[in-house]
Amino acid sequence: MAPGDETDTESLRRGDSGTEVTELQLRLTQLALYIGEADGDYDSQVEDAVTRYQWARGLTADELGVYGRTTRTSLEAETAEP
């Protein structure tokens, strides 16, 4: 995430960018939920993949499409560190 892109360091959302987003993209790729380039940009494709993950896992604590604490904990437990 680029400095100043997001004030909540616990969450990533559309418009954020940086190495944390790249890691998210790579983790979603491991589960075949994201097929785009791991370019570090949290765009609509990443948002859609996060939403699909949340729906499939029944995660409701984070806003849909937002990579918050609950979604992060679940995804990190289910995937290997890229």
C-alpha positions in Angstrom: 0.0 0.0 0.0 1.4 3.3 -1.0 1.8 5.9 1.8 -1.3 7.9 2.2 -3.5 5.5 0.2 -5.4 4.2 3.3 -5.7 5.4 6.8 -6.8 2.0 8.2 -3.7 -0.1 8.2 -5.8 -3.2 9.0 -7.7 -3.1 5.7 -7.1 -3.0 2.0 -9.7 -1.8 -0.5 -10.2 -0.7 -4.1 -7.7 2.1 -4.9 -5.0 0.8 -2.6 -1.7 -0.3 -4.0 1.7 -1.7 -3.0 3.3 -4.9 -1.8 0.5 -5.9 0.5 -1.9 -5.9 -2.4 0.5 -7.9 -4.5 0.6 -10.5 -1.7 -3.2 -10.5 -1.6 -3.3 -11.1 -5.4 -0.9 -14.0 -5.1 -2.8 -15.6 -2.3 -6.1 -15.3 -4.2 -4.3 -16.8 -7.2 -3.4 -19.8 -5.1 -7.2 -20.5 -4.7 -8.0 -19.7 -8.4 -10.1 -16.7 -7.3 -7.9 -14.1 -9.1 -6.4 -14.6 -12.5 -5.1 -11.1 -13.2 -1.6 -9.9 -13.0 0.0 -9.5 -9.6 0.7 -5.8 -10.1 0.0 -4.4 -6.7 -3.2 -2.5 -7.7 -6.4 -3.2 -5.7 -8.8 -2.8 -8.7 -12.3 -4.1 -9.3 -10.9 -7.5 -10.3 -9.2 -7.9 -6.8 -12.3 -6.5 -5.1 -14.5 -9.1 -6.9 -12.1 -11.9 -6.0 -12.1 -10.9 -2.3 -15.9 -10.7 -2.4 -16.1 -14.2 -3.9 -13.8 -15.5 -1.2 -15.8 -13.9 1.6 -19.1 -15.3 0.3 -17.6 -18.8 -0.2 -16.3 -18.8 3.4 -19.3 -17.1 5.0 -17.2 -14.2 6.2 -19.4 -11.2 7.3 -17.2 -9.3 9.7 -15.5 -7.2 7.0 -17.3 -5.2 4.4 -17.7 -7.1 1.1 -14.8 -6.6 -1.1 -12.6 -5.2 1.6 -9.6 -7.2 2.8 -10.0 -6.6 6.5 -8.7 -8.4 9.6 -11.1 -11.3 9.5 -10.7 -11.9 5.8 -6.9 -11.6 6.1 -6.7 -14.1 8.9 -8.8 -16.6 7.0 -7.0 -16.3 3.7 -3.5 -16.4 5.4 -4.5 -19.6 7.2 -5.6 -21.2 4.0 -2.7 -20.2 1.7 1.1 -20.3 1.6 3.0 -17.0 2.0 4.0 -16.0 -1.5 
